[in-house]
Amino acid sequence: MSSVPAMTSAAARPAPSSSSTRSPGLTARLLRLVIVLALFASVATGVATPASSQGGGTSPLDVFPEDFITLQYNDFLGRDPDAGGLAFWSARLRGGENPASLIETMVSTPEFADSVAPVVRLYYAHLQRAPALDGLSFWANNVRNGWTIDGVSEFFARSDEFVATYGALSDGEYVDLV
C-alpha cells in the first residue's frame, strides 16, 4: 500500500452539533460544492476559461476540451477517460455544451457514488472538512481496490487529526458527540 496522506488539523475546529441527523439535502449540497470547486479549479489553472470572460474570444476549453475532460475524469473518477467518453464529451463541449454538464454527469454515476462520495462524507463526518485532492484520490482508489467504507472510517477515527480534534473517545462517546 502506498503511503497515507497526512491528516493534520490546520486549526482547532468547533465540536460538531449534537444532532445525530443529517439534513436530507446534505448529499446534494456536497455534490454542488464539488461541481463548483471543480469548475473553479479548472478556471484557476487555465484548463478552462470561459470564452465569455475573454470578451468572446477563444478559450483553452474551446481549443483543448480533451485536457478539461481528462482532468475531470481524473478528479471525479480517479482514472483517465476511455476513448468513447473522451470523443463523446469533446464533441459535446466543442458544440457548446456547458462544462458543468460533464461534471454533473460524473457525480451522478455509480462509479462516483460507490467510491468517491462515501469518502467525501467520511471526511466531513470524522474531520469536519473537505478532503484535499491527494487524500480523496488515495482513499477513493483504496475503496475501488477492495477497502470497505467501514475500514476507511475506522482508519479516519484512529488518525492523528481525529484524535487531536476529539481526543480519545470510546465508540459510545463518539456517537453521543455527533
N, CA, C and O atoms as a DFTB+ gen file, in Angstrom:
712 C
 N C O
     1  1       0.842      -1.174       0.000
     2  2       0.000       0.000       0.000
     3  2       0.886       1.236       0.000
     4  3       1.917       1.275       0.673
     5  1       0.477       2.243      -0.759
     6  2       1.261       3.469      -0.792
     7  2       1.081       4.234       0.499
     8  3       0.218       3.907       1.313
     9  1       1.904       5.259       0.682
    10  2       1.854       5.995       1.938
    11  2       0.525       6.733       2.075
    12  3      -0.074       7.156       1.086
    13  1       0.091       6.873       3.289
    14  2      -1.173       7.510       3.601
    15  2      -0.975       9.012       3.648
    16  3      -0.050       9.487       4.307
    17  1      -1.835       9.787       2.953
    18  2      -1.722      11.235       3.036
    19  2      -1.934      11.691       4.468
    20  3      -2.724      11.110       5.212
    21  1      -1.229      12.722       4.833
    22  2      -1.328      13.246       6.197
    23  2      -2.719      13.801       6.450
    24  3      -3.313      14.449       5.589
    25  1      -3.218      13.538       7.628
    26  2      -4.481      14.108       8.068
    27  2      -4.156      14.962       9.274
    28  3      -4.188      14.496      10.413
    29  1      -3.845      16.213       9.009
    30  2      -3.487      17.095      10.110
    31  2      -4.482      18.220      10.191
    32  3      -5.047      18.631       9.177
    33  1      -4.696      18.707      11.354
    34  2      -5.633      19.791      11.585
    35  2      -4.904      21.117      11.454
    36  3      -3.914      21.358      12.145
    37  1      -5.392      21.982      10.563
    38  2      -4.763      23.285      10.378
    39  2      -5.146      24.243      11.499
    40  3      -4.379      25.146      11.834
    41  1      -6.298      24.057      12.065
    42  2      -6.754      24.921      13.154
    43  2      -7.759      24.140      13.989
    44  3      -8.345      23.161      13.528
    45  1      -7.945      24.586      15.208
    46  2      -8.925      23.918      16.067
    47  2     -10.296      24.054      15.427
    48  3     -10.636      25.112      14.897
    49  1     -11.075      22.999      15.475
    50  2     -12.406      23.008      14.900
    51  2     -13.426      22.975      16.024
    52  3     -13.191      22.353      17.060
    53  1     -14.552      23.636      15.827
    54  2     -15.587      23.568      16.842
    55  2     -16.147      22.158      16.918
    56  3     -16.125      21.419      15.934
    57  1     -16.642      21.791      18.077
    58  2     -17.254      20.482      18.247
    59  2     -18.464      20.389      17.343
    60  3     -19.187      21.371      17.175
    61  1     -18.701      19.208      16.750
    62  2     -19.853      19.065      15.884
    63  2     -21.155      19.221      16.668
    64  3     -21.187      19.088      17.892
    65  1     -22.201      19.499      15.945
    66  2     -23.516      19.649      16.536
    67  2     -23.924      18.365      17.236
    68  3     -23.516      17.275      16.835
    69  1     -24.726      18.493      18.279
    70  2     -25.167      17.310      18.999
    71  2     -26.263      16.577      18.258
    72  3     -26.651      15.483      18.666
    73  1     -26.766      17.141      17.193
    74  2     -27.801      16.468      16.414
    75  2     -27.207      15.286      15.678
    76  3     -26.140      15.389      15.074
    77  1     -27.903      14.162      15.732
    78  2     -27.388      12.972      15.069
    79  2     -28.000      12.780      13.697
    80  3     -27.707      11.783      13.038
    81  1     -28.838      13.695      13.243
    82  2     -29.445      13.565      11.928
    83  2     -28.774      14.526      10.975
    84  3     -28.362      15.622      11.357
    85  1     -28.671      14.102       9.737
    86  2     -28.109      14.946       8.694
    87  2     -29.257      15.541       7.897
    88  3     -30.312      14.922       7.753
    89  1     -29.051      16.718       7.392
    90  2     -30.036      17.356       6.539
    91  2     -30.261      16.491       5.314
    92  3     -29.300      15.980       4.737
    93  1     -31.529      16.312       4.897
    94  2     -31.788      15.454       3.734
    95  2     -31.090      15.933       2.471
    96  3     -30.807      15.138       1.574
    97  1     -30.809      17.241       2.398
    98  2     -30.159      17.767       1.209
    99  2     -28.646      17.806       1.293
   100  3     -28.002      18.404       0.432
   101  1     -28.050      17.172       2.328
   102  2     -26.601      17.237       2.517
   103  2     -25.858      16.690       1.312
   104  3     -24.918      17.324       0.833
   105  1     -26.255      15.532       0.813
   106  2     -25.556      14.938      -0.323
   107  2     -25.652      15.844      -1.542
   108  3     -24.661      16.038      -2.246
   109  1     -26.825      16.397      -1.799
   110  2     -26.985      17.291      -2.948
   111  2     -26.113      18.530      -2.797
   112  3     -25.506      18.980      -3.768
   113  1     -26.045      19.092      -1.573
   114  2     -25.195      20.263      -1.352
   115  2     -23.727      19.921      -1.527
   116  3     -22.970      20.712      -2.090
   117  1     -23.313      18.754      -1.052
   118  2     -21.919      18.344      -1.230
   119  2     -21.578      18.191      -2.704
   120  3     -20.498      18.588      -3.141
   121  1     -22.498      17.616      -3.468
   122  2     -22.239      17.437      -4.897
   123  2     -22.161      18.781      -5.612
   124  3     -21.321      18.972      -6.490
   125  1     -23.038      19.717      -5.237
   126  2     -22.951      21.053      -5.841
   127  2     -21.630      21.716      -5.480
   128  3     -21.011      22.375      -6.316
   129  1     -21.199      21.542      -4.235
   130  2     -19.913      22.097      -3.813
   131  2     -18.777      21.510      -4.639
   132  3     -17.879      22.237      -5.063
   133  1     -18.809      20.215      -4.867
   134  2     -17.778      19.550      -5.664
   135  2     -17.767      20.125      -7.080
   136  3     -16.700      20.375      -7.640
   137  1     -18.944      20.336      -7.657
   138  2     -19.031      20.888      -9.014
   139  2     -18.434      22.290      -9.060
   140  3     -17.637      22.600      -9.944
   141  1     -18.815      23.123      -8.122
   142  2     -18.300      24.498      -8.093
   143  2     -16.784      24.499      -7.917
   144  3     -16.075      25.230      -8.608
   145  1     -16.288      23.671      -6.985
   146  2     -14.842      23.613      -6.759
   147  2     -14.104      23.127      -7.998
   148  3     -13.029      23.635      -8.318
   149  1     -14.664      22.157      -8.690
   150  2     -14.009      21.645      -9.898
   151  2     -13.948      22.707     -10.988
   152  3     -12.916      22.880     -11.636
   153  1     -15.042      23.410     -11.185
   154  2     -15.034      24.464     -12.193
   155  2     -14.073      25.587     -11.812
   156  3     -13.350      26.107     -12.662
   157  1     -14.067      25.956     -10.535
   158  2     -13.149      26.993     -10.069
   159  2     -11.701      26.560     -10.296
   160  3     -10.888      27.337     -10.795
   161  1     -11.382      25.319      -9.927
   162  2     -10.013      24.826     -10.096
   163  2      -9.624      24.796     -11.568
   164  3      -8.487      25.115     -11.916
   165  1     -10.550      24.419     -12.425
   166  2     -10.258      24.366     -13.850
   167  2      -9.986      25.750     -14.410
   168  3      -9.066      25.932     -15.207
   169  1     -10.782      26.723     -13.996
   170  2     -10.579      28.092     -14.455
   171  2      -9.277      28.655     -13.883
   172  3      -8.508      29.299     -14.596
   173  1      -9.034      28.407     -12.591
   174  2      -7.845      28.954     -11.933
   175  2      -6.558      28.403     -12.516
   176  3      -5.540      29.095     -12.539
   177  1      -6.591      27.156     -12.992
   178  2      -5.384      26.555     -13.546
   179  2      -5.255      26.801     -15.048
   180  3      -4.277      26.381     -15.667
   181  1      -6.245      27.483     -15.635
   182  2      -6.158      27.809     -17.051
   183  2      -6.600      26.695     -17.962
   184  3      -6.497      26.830     -19.181
   185  1      -7.097      25.582     -17.412
   186  2      -7.562      24.496     -18.276
   187  2      -8.851      24.902     -18.949
   188  3      -9.075      24.567     -20.112
   189  1      -9.704      25.620     -18.236
   190  2     -10.982      26.023     -18.796
   191  2     -11.280      27.454     -18.399
   192  3     -11.622      27.733     -17.249
   193  1     -11.150      28.351     -19.348
   194  2     -11.502      29.738     -19.101
   195  2     -12.662      30.064     -20.015
   196  3     -12.495      30.037     -21.234
   197  1     -13.838      30.372     -19.474
   198  2     -14.995      30.626     -20.325
   199  2     -14.700      31.719     -21.343
   200  3     -14.115      32.753     -21.022
   201  1     -15.120      31.464     -22.577
   202  2     -14.889      32.423     -23.651
   203  2     -15.541      33.761     -23.347
   204  3     -15.016      34.813     -23.712
   205  1     -16.688      33.719     -22.676
   206  2     -17.380      34.972     -22.385
   207  2     -16.538      35.889     -21.517
   208  3     -16.653      37.110     -21.622
   209  1     -15.694      35.326     -20.659
   210  2     -14.859      36.166     -19.803
   211  2     -13.653      36.703     -20.562
   212  3     -12.910      37.537     -20.044
   213  1     -13.465      36.238     -21.757
   214  2     -12.348      36.696     -22.580
   215  2     -12.837      37.652     -23.668
   216  3     -12.164      37.842     -24.681
   217  1     -14.012      38.254     -23.454
   218  2     -14.545      39.171     -24.456
   219  2     -15.003      38.452     -25.698
   220  3     -14.966      39.022     -26.788
   221  1     -15.443      37.190     -25.560
   222  2     -15.948      36.444     -26.693
   223  2     -14.861      35.738     -27.474
   224  3     -15.156      35.130     -28.503
   225  1     -13.624      35.791     -27.033
   226  2     -12.539      35.131     -27.749
   227  2     -12.524      33.639     -27.518
   228  3     -13.429      33.080     -26.898
   229  1     -11.489      33.003     -28.022
   230  2     -11.334      31.573     -27.880
   231  2     -10.749      31.259     -26.511
   232  3      -9.810      31.917     -26.062
   233  1     -11.303      30.264     -25.861
   234  2     -10.780      29.859     -24.559
   235  2     -10.006      28.555     -24.712
   236  3     -10.175      27.852     -25.708
   237  1      -9.169      28.229     -23.748
   238  2      -8.484      26.941     -23.781
   239  2      -9.457      25.769     -23.842
   240  3      -9.146      24.735     -24.432
   241  1     -10.636      25.925     -23.233
   242  2     -11.634      24.860     -23.277
   243  2     -12.133      24.637     -24.698
   244  3     -12.408      23.504     -25.091
   245  1     -12.251      25.720     -25.473
   246  2     -12.675      25.583     -26.863
   247  2     -11.615      24.870     -27.695
   248  3     -11.945      24.087     -28.585
   249  1     -10.356      25.136     -27.409
   250  2      -9.262      24.582     -28.191
   251  2      -8.848      23.201     -27.683
   252  3      -8.538      22.319     -28.485
   253  1      -8.839      23.002     -26.366
   254  2      -8.358      21.752     -25.770
   255  2      -9.368      21.142     -24.807
   256  3      -9.053      20.967     -23.630
   257  1     -10.572      20.814     -25.270
   258  2     -11.536      20.242     -24.324
   259  2     -11.063      18.900     -23.765
   260  3     -11.479      18.502     -22.677
   261  1     -10.207      18.211     -24.492
   262  2      -9.711      16.918     -24.017
   263  2      -8.937      17.057     -22.705
   264  3      -8.993      16.168     -21.855
   265  1      -8.215      18.170     -22.538
   266  2      -7.493      18.398     -21.284
   267  2      -8.468      18.565     -20.118
   268  3      -8.268      18.003     -19.042
   269  1      -9.523      19.344     -20.349
   270  2     -10.537      19.550     -19.316
   271  2     -11.234      18.230     -18.987
   272  3     -11.427      17.902     -17.816
   273  1     -11.602      17.489     -19.997
   274  2     -12.295      16.212     -19.808
   275  2     -11.414      15.242     -19.029
   276  3     -11.872      14.606     -18.080
   277  1     -10.159      15.131     -19.430
   278  2      -9.231      14.229     -18.737
   279  2      -9.064      14.637     -17.283
   280  3      -9.042      13.782     -16.397
   281  1      -8.945      15.939     -17.027
   282  2      -8.822      16.431     -15.661
   283  2     -10.043      16.038     -14.827
   284  3      -9.907      15.603     -13.683
   285  1     -11.230      16.192     -15.402
   286  2     -12.446      15.864     -14.660
   287  2     -12.566      14.358     -14.415
   288  3     -12.971      13.947     -13.328
   289  1     -12.227      13.544     -15.387
   290  2     -12.227      12.087     -15.176
   291  2     -11.257      11.718     -14.057
   292  3     -11.581      10.913     -13.184
   293  1     -10.071      12.310     -14.091
   294  2      -9.084      12.010     -13.042
   295  2      -9.573      12.465     -11.673
   296  3      -9.456      11.730     -10.693
   297  1     -10.119      13.675     -11.606
   298  2     -10.568      14.219     -10.326
   299  2     -11.785      13.494      -9.768
   300  3     -11.842      13.215      -8.571
   301  1     -12.751      13.190     -10.612
   302  2     -14.006      12.629     -10.119
   303  2     -14.048      11.110     -10.139
   304  3     -14.708      10.501      -9.297
   305  1     -13.366      10.499     -11.072
   306  2     -13.447       9.046     -11.183
   307  2     -12.120       8.356     -10.922
   308  3     -12.060       7.129     -10.842
   309  1     -11.052       9.140     -10.789
   310  2      -9.757       8.557     -10.474
   311  2      -9.139       7.769     -11.597
   312  3      -8.343       6.860     -11.363
   313  1      -9.498       8.106     -12.805
   314  2      -8.959       7.387     -13.960
   315  2      -8.994       8.282     -15.193
   316  3      -9.665       9.314     -15.215
   317  1      -8.253       7.863     -16.222
   318  2      -8.308       8.564     -17.497
   319  2      -9.609       8.195     -18.214
   320  3     -10.169       7.126     -17.975
   321  1     -10.083       9.070     -19.084
   322  2     -11.304       8.743     -19.823
   323  2     -11.048       7.621     -20.836
   324  3      -9.953       7.497     -21.385
   325  1     -12.073       6.821     -21.065
   326  2     -11.985       5.837     -22.145
   327  2     -12.145       6.594     -23.465
   328  3     -12.617       7.731     -23.478
   329  1     -11.755       5.967     -24.566
   330  2     -11.768       6.638     -25.877
   331  2     -13.167       7.123     -26.245
   332  3     -13.325       8.234     -26.751
   333  1     -14.176       6.301     -25.996
   334  2     -15.546       6.688     -26.329
   335  2     -16.022       7.880     -25.521
   336  3     -16.650       8.788     -26.066
   337  1     -15.729       7.889     -24.222
   338  2     -16.129       9.004     -23.368
   339  2     -15.422      10.290     -23.758
   340  3     -16.029      11.361     -23.776
   341  1     -14.137      10.180     -24.069
   342  2     -13.366      11.358     -24.472
   343  2     -13.930      11.942     -25.773
   344  3     -14.098      13.157     -25.884
   345  1     -14.223      11.076     -26.761
   346  2     -14.770      11.550     -28.038
   347  2     -16.159      12.168     -27.843
   348  3     -16.461      13.220     -28.405
   349  1     -16.995      11.508     -27.045
   350  2     -18.352      12.000     -26.807
   351  2     -18.335      13.382     -26.173
   352  3     -18.989      14.302     -26.666
   353  1     -17.584      13.534     -25.071
   354  2     -17.576      14.805     -24.376
   355  2     -16.819      15.886     -25.149
   356  3     -17.170      17.062     -25.050
   357  1     -15.794      15.518     -25.915
   358  2     -15.100      16.510     -26.753
   359  2     -16.071      17.119     -27.748
   360  3     -16.121      18.336     -27.922
   361  1     -16.844      16.254     -28.400
   362  2     -17.819      16.743     -29.380
   363  2     -18.865      17.626     -28.708
   364  3     -19.235      18.668     -29.250
   365  1     -19.340      17.224     -27.546
   366  2     -20.363      17.997     -26.830
   367  2     -19.817      19.369     -26.420
   368  3     -20.487      20.385     -26.610
   369  1     -18.601      19.399     -25.857
   370  2     -18.040      20.675     -25.408
   371  2     -17.705      21.583     -26.591
   372  3     -17.936      22.791     -26.533
   373  1     -17.167      21.011     -27.652
   374  2     -16.881      21.815     -28.848
   375  2     -18.174      22.346     -29.466
   376  3     -18.176      23.392     -30.115
   377  1     -19.273      21.615     -29.260
   378  2     -20.576      22.033     -29.782
   379  2     -21.297      23.040     -28.892
   380  3     -22.422      23.438     -29.197
   381  1     -20.662      23.459     -27.789
   382  2     -21.252      24.493     -26.950
   383  2     -21.874      24.000     -25.653
   384  3     -22.440      24.793     -24.900
   385  1     -21.778      22.709     -25.384
   386  2     -22.313      22.178     -24.121
   387  2     -21.635      22.851     -22.933
   388  3     -20.428      23.094     -22.958
   389  1     -22.394      23.145     -21.915
   390  2     -21.856      23.740     -20.696
   391  2     -20.956      22.714     -20.007
   392  3     -21.380      21.575     -19.810
   393  1     -19.721      23.083     -19.633
   394  2     -18.820      22.136     -18.962
   395  2     -19.397      21.558     -17.673
   396  3     -19.046      20.447     -17.277
   397  1     -20.271      22.302     -17.026
   398  2     -20.878      21.801     -15.788
   399  2     -21.684      20.535     -16.033
   400  3     -21.829      19.716     -15.126
   401  1     -22.213      20.358     -17.243
   402  2     -23.000      19.148     -17.519
   403  2     -22.128      17.894     -17.473
   404  3     -22.598      16.828     -17.076
   405  1     -20.870      18.014     -17.874
   406  2     -19.935      16.885     -17.762
   407  2     -19.754      16.516     -16.297
   408  3     -19.808      15.342     -15.934
   409  1     -19.542      17.513     -15.469
   410  2     -19.312      17.265     -14.044
   411  2     -20.581      16.733     -13.394
   412  3     -20.516      15.801     -12.591
   413  1     -21.732      17.305     -13.723
   414  2     -22.997      16.803     -13.183
   415  2     -23.204      15.346     -13.552
   416  3     -23.677      14.557     -12.734
   417  1     -22.853      14.982     -14.779
   418  2     -22.987      13.596     -15.206
   419  2     -22.058      12.698     -14.393
   420  3     -22.463      11.623     -13.951
   421  1     -20.831      13.128     -14.197
   422  2     -19.867      12.306     -13.453
   423  2     -20.294      12.062     -12.012
   424  3     -20.175      10.946     -11.505
   425  1     -20.792      13.108     -11.354
   426  2     -21.171      12.916      -9.953
   427  2     -22.478      12.146      -9.819
   428  3     -22.880      11.804      -8.707
   429  1     -23.141      11.870     -10.931
   430  2     -24.366      11.075     -10.916
   431  2     -24.107       9.604     -11.233
   432  3     -25.039       8.800     -11.216
   433  1     -22.866       9.240     -11.521
   434  2     -22.564       7.864     -11.905
   435  2     -22.398       6.953     -10.697
   436  3     -22.002       7.409      -9.625
   437  1     -22.698       5.668     -10.864
   438  2     -22.424       4.707      -9.798
   439  2     -20.940       4.664      -9.437
   440  3     -20.585       4.455      -8.277
   441  1     -20.085       4.861     -10.421
   442  2     -18.638       4.841     -10.176
   443  2     -18.254       5.894      -9.138
   444  3     -17.451       5.625      -8.245
   445  1     -18.828       7.091      -9.256
   446  2     -18.581       8.159      -8.289
   447  2     -19.285       7.849      -6.972
   448  3     -18.690       7.981      -5.902
   449  1     -20.542       7.440      -7.046
   450  2     -21.355       7.198      -5.848
   451  2     -20.806       6.072      -4.978
   452  3     -20.985       6.087      -3.761
   453  1     -20.147       5.108      -5.584
   454  2     -19.667       3.946      -4.826
   455  2     -18.293       4.132      -4.198
   456  3     -17.947       3.419      -3.256
   457  1     -17.507       5.074      -4.700
   458  2     -16.151       5.191      -4.159
   459  2     -15.782       6.601      -3.712
   460  3     -15.140       6.752      -2.674
   461  1     -16.155       7.614      -4.439
   462  2     -15.739       8.976      -4.106
   463  2     -16.687       9.616      -3.100
   464  3     -16.238      10.142      -2.081
   465  1     -17.972       9.582      -3.364
   466  2     -18.947      10.241      -2.485
   467  2     -18.875       9.735      -1.044
   468  3     -18.914      10.550      -0.122
   469  1     -18.769       8.403      -0.809
   470  2     -18.689       7.953       0.587
   471  2     -17.430       8.465       1.302
   472  3     -17.465       8.738       2.501
   473  1     -16.335       8.592       0.575
   474  2     -15.099       9.088       1.190
   475  2     -15.258      10.564       1.559
   476  3     -14.804      10.987       2.622
   477  1     -15.904      11.357       0.684
   478  2     -16.152      12.763       1.000
   479  2     -16.998      12.859       2.268
   480  3     -16.720      13.676       3.145
   481  1     -18.027      12.026       2.360
   482  2     -18.876      12.047       3.565
   483  2     -18.066      11.688       4.813
   484  3     -18.280      12.276       5.873
   485  1     -17.144      10.737       4.700
   486  2     -16.314      10.375       5.852
   487  2     -15.428      11.541       6.300
   488  3     -15.249      11.761       7.498
   489  1     -14.878      12.280       5.346
   490  2     -14.073      13.451       5.712
   491  2     -14.914      14.440       6.522
   492  3     -14.472      14.948       7.552
   493  1     -16.133      14.705       6.042
   494  2     -16.984      15.644       6.773
   495  2     -17.431      15.063       8.111
   496  3     -17.467      15.786       9.106
   497  1     -17.768      13.798       8.158
   498  2     -18.248      13.190       9.403
   499  2     -17.149      13.108      10.456
   500  3     -17.385      13.432      11.620
   501  1     -15.955      12.679      10.062
   502  2     -14.877      12.469      11.031
   503  2     -14.012      13.699      11.268
   504  3     -13.592      13.963      12.394
   505  1     -13.750      14.447      10.205
   506  2     -12.759      15.523      10.304
   507  2     -13.355      16.916      10.134
   508  3     -12.652      17.916      10.276
   509  1     -14.646      16.983       9.830
   510  2     -15.353      18.253       9.689
   511  2     -14.724      19.169       8.648
   512  3     -14.641      20.383       8.836
   513  1     -14.282      18.564       7.543
   514  2     -13.667      19.367       6.485
   515  2     -13.768      18.632       5.159
   516  3     -14.046      17.435       5.099
   517  1     -13.529      19.399       4.095
   518  2     -13.454      18.810       2.767
   519  2     -12.107      18.113       2.609
   520  3     -11.118      18.543       3.203
   521  1     -12.058      17.062       1.830
   522  2     -10.775      16.394       1.624
   523  2      -9.889      17.170       0.658
   524  3     -10.378      17.859      -0.237
   525  1      -8.574      17.047       0.852
   526  2      -7.623      17.528      -0.151
   527  2      -7.654      16.521      -1.299
   528  3      -7.981      15.352      -1.093
   529  1      -7.320      16.966      -2.488
   530  2      -7.412      16.093      -3.661
   531  2      -6.575      14.830      -3.506
   532  3      -7.037      13.744      -3.855
   533  1      -5.339      14.949      -2.985
   534  2      -4.499      13.750      -2.867
   535  2      -5.097      12.745      -1.886
   536  3      -5.053      11.540      -2.133
   537  1      -5.652      13.228      -0.782
   538  2      -6.283      12.326       0.181
   539  2      -7.531      11.685      -0.380
   540  3      -7.757      10.489      -0.192
   541  1      -8.347      12.469      -1.069
   542  2      -9.561      11.931      -1.680
   543  2      -9.214      10.866      -2.710
   544  3      -9.829       9.799      -2.735
   545  1      -8.231      11.151      -3.558
   546  2      -7.821      10.173      -4.579
   547  2      -7.297       8.900      -3.932
   548  3      -7.632       7.795      -4.357
   549  1      -6.471       9.062      -2.897
   550  2      -5.897       7.918      -2.201
   551  2      -6.988       7.012      -1.648
   552  3      -6.980       5.805      -1.891
   553  1      -7.933       7.594      -0.901
   554  2      -8.958       6.778      -0.248
   555  2      -9.980       6.240      -1.240
   556  3     -10.433       5.106      -1.089
   557  1     -10.356       7.015      -2.242
   558  2     -11.297       6.513      -3.253
   559  2     -10.677       5.338      -4.016
   560  3     -11.360       4.358      -4.311
   561  1      -9.395       5.438      -4.332
   562  2      -8.728       4.312      -5.008
   563  2      -8.653       3.093      -4.101
   564  3      -8.794       1.966      -4.576
   565  1      -8.432       3.297      -2.794
   566  2      -8.444       2.157      -1.872
   567  2      -9.808       1.490      -1.844
   568  3      -9.898       0.263      -1.803
   569  1     -10.878       2.290      -1.865
   570  2     -12.230       1.723      -1.891
   571  2     -12.438       0.949      -3.196
   572  3     -12.992      -0.150      -3.183
   573  1     -12.001       1.511      -4.305
   574  2     -12.122       0.801      -5.598
   575  2     -11.342      -0.514      -5.591
   576  3     -11.704      -1.464      -6.285
   577  1     -10.272      -0.556      -4.803
   578  2      -9.411      -1.742      -4.764
   579  2      -9.728      -2.683      -3.601
   580  3      -8.906      -3.528      -3.245
   581  1     -10.919      -2.541      -3.008
   582  2     -11.356      -3.526      -2.039
   583  2     -11.505      -3.099      -0.601
   584  3     -12.057      -3.854       0.200
   585  1     -11.030      -1.906      -0.234
   586  2     -11.253      -1.449       1.143
   587  2     -12.749      -1.217       1.322
   588  3     -13.426      -0.749       0.406
   589  1     -13.253      -1.542       2.489
   590  2     -14.644      -1.231       2.793
   591  2     -14.728       0.188       3.338
   592  3     -13.747       0.728       3.850
   593  1     -15.900       0.782       3.224
   594  2     -16.114       2.108       3.797
   595  2     -15.935       2.040       5.311
   596  3     -15.416       2.974       5.923
   597  1     -16.370       0.923       5.918
   598  2     -16.165       0.752       7.371
   599  2     -14.682       0.763       7.719
   600  3     -14.287       1.338       8.734
   601  1     -13.856       0.130       6.884
   602  2     -12.415       0.110       7.129
   603  2     -11.796       1.492       7.017
   604  3     -10.940       1.861       7.820
   605  1     -12.228       2.256       6.019
   606  2     -11.731       3.626       5.858
   607  2     -12.200       4.470       7.041
   608  3     -11.439       5.273       7.580
   609  1     -13.451       4.285       7.438
   610  2     -13.993       5.026       8.575
   611  2     -13.192       4.745       9.847
   612  3     -12.883       5.661      10.610
   613  1     -12.865       3.488      10.064
   614  2     -12.074       3.141      11.252
   615  2     -10.695       3.787      11.199
   616  3     -10.189       4.260      12.217
   617  1     -10.085       3.810      10.011
   618  2      -8.775       4.445       9.860
   619  2      -8.871       5.930      10.191
   620  3      -8.021       6.464      10.903
   621  1      -9.916       6.607       9.673
   622  2     -10.106       8.023       9.959
   623  2     -10.242       8.249      11.465
   624  3      -9.653       9.179      12.015
   625  1     -11.026       7.388      12.127
   626  2     -11.281       7.553      13.559
   627  2     -10.027       7.331      14.400
   628  3      -9.973       7.753      15.555
   629  1      -9.035       6.682      13.838
   630  2      -7.782       6.453      14.563
   631  2      -6.671       7.401      14.117
   632  3      -5.546       7.322      14.610
   633  1      -6.991       8.298      13.182
   634  2      -5.974       9.212      12.643
   635  2      -5.551      10.243      13.686
   636  3      -6.298      10.547      14.616
   637  1      -4.359      10.766      13.517
   638  2      -3.851      11.817      14.401
   639  2      -4.766      13.038      14.378
   640  3      -5.007      13.657      15.415
   641  1      -5.278      13.385      13.190
   642  2      -6.144      14.556      13.082
   643  2      -7.428      14.361      13.887
   644  3      -7.868      15.271      14.589
   645  1      -8.021      13.189      13.785
   646  2      -9.244      12.917      14.535
   647  2      -8.983      12.966      16.042
   648  3      -9.731      13.595      16.790
   649  1      -7.917      12.297      16.474
   650  2      -7.591      12.252      17.906
   651  2      -7.271      13.654      18.426
   652  3      -7.656      14.005      19.541
   653  1      -6.563      14.462      17.613
   654  2      -6.246      15.830      18.040
   655  2      -7.514      16.679      18.166
   656  3      -7.583      17.574      19.009
   657  1      -8.500      16.401      17.342
   658  2      -9.734      17.176      17.363
   659  2     -10.677      16.729      18.470
   660  3     -11.258      17.557      19.172
   661  1     -10.827      15.415      18.624
   662  2     -11.840      14.889      19.539
   663  2     -11.279      14.221      20.786
   664  3     -12.028      13.946      21.723
   665  1      -9.995      13.958      20.814
   666  2      -9.427      13.217      21.935
   667  2      -9.709      11.727      21.757
   668  3     -10.262      11.294      20.746
   669  1      -9.325      10.980      22.741
   670  2      -9.541       9.527      22.689
   671  2     -10.937       9.235      23.218
   672  3     -11.153       9.232      24.429
   673  1     -11.878       8.990      22.328
   674  2     -13.250       8.714      22.707
   675  2     -13.578       7.231      22.513
   676  3     -13.067       6.584      21.598
   677  1     -14.415       6.721      23.366
   678  2     -14.934       5.372      23.129
   679  2     -15.968       5.471      22.012
   680  3     -16.394       6.573      21.667
   681  1     -16.374       4.351      21.446
   682  2     -17.377       4.371      20.385
   683  2     -18.643       5.060      20.874
   684  3     -19.218       5.882      20.160
   685  1     -19.076       4.736      22.071
   686  2     -20.289       5.332      22.613
   687  2     -20.178       6.827      22.808
   688  3     -21.122       7.567      22.530
   689  1     -19.016       7.281      23.291
   690  2     -18.805       8.710      23.496
   691  2     -18.820       9.475      22.163
   692  3     -19.335      10.589      22.074
   693  1     -18.245       8.850      21.142
   694  2     -18.234       9.497      19.820
   695  2     -19.660       9.605      19.275
   696  3     -20.057      10.650      18.761
   697  1     -20.426       8.517      19.391
   698  2     -21.813       8.532      18.923
   699  2     -22.597       9.616      19.645
   700  3     -23.366      10.347      19.022
   701  1     -22.409       9.724      20.953
   702  2     -23.082      10.767      21.724
   703  2     -22.664      12.161      21.255
   704  3     -23.482      13.081      21.231
   705  1     -21.398      12.316      20.884
   706  2     -20.883      13.603      20.453
   707  2     -21.516      14.050      19.129
   708  3     -21.903      15.208      18.977
   709  1     -21.614      13.136      18.194
   710  2     -22.172      13.501      16.902
   711  2     -23.653      13.292      16.857
   712  3     -24.283      13.552      15.832
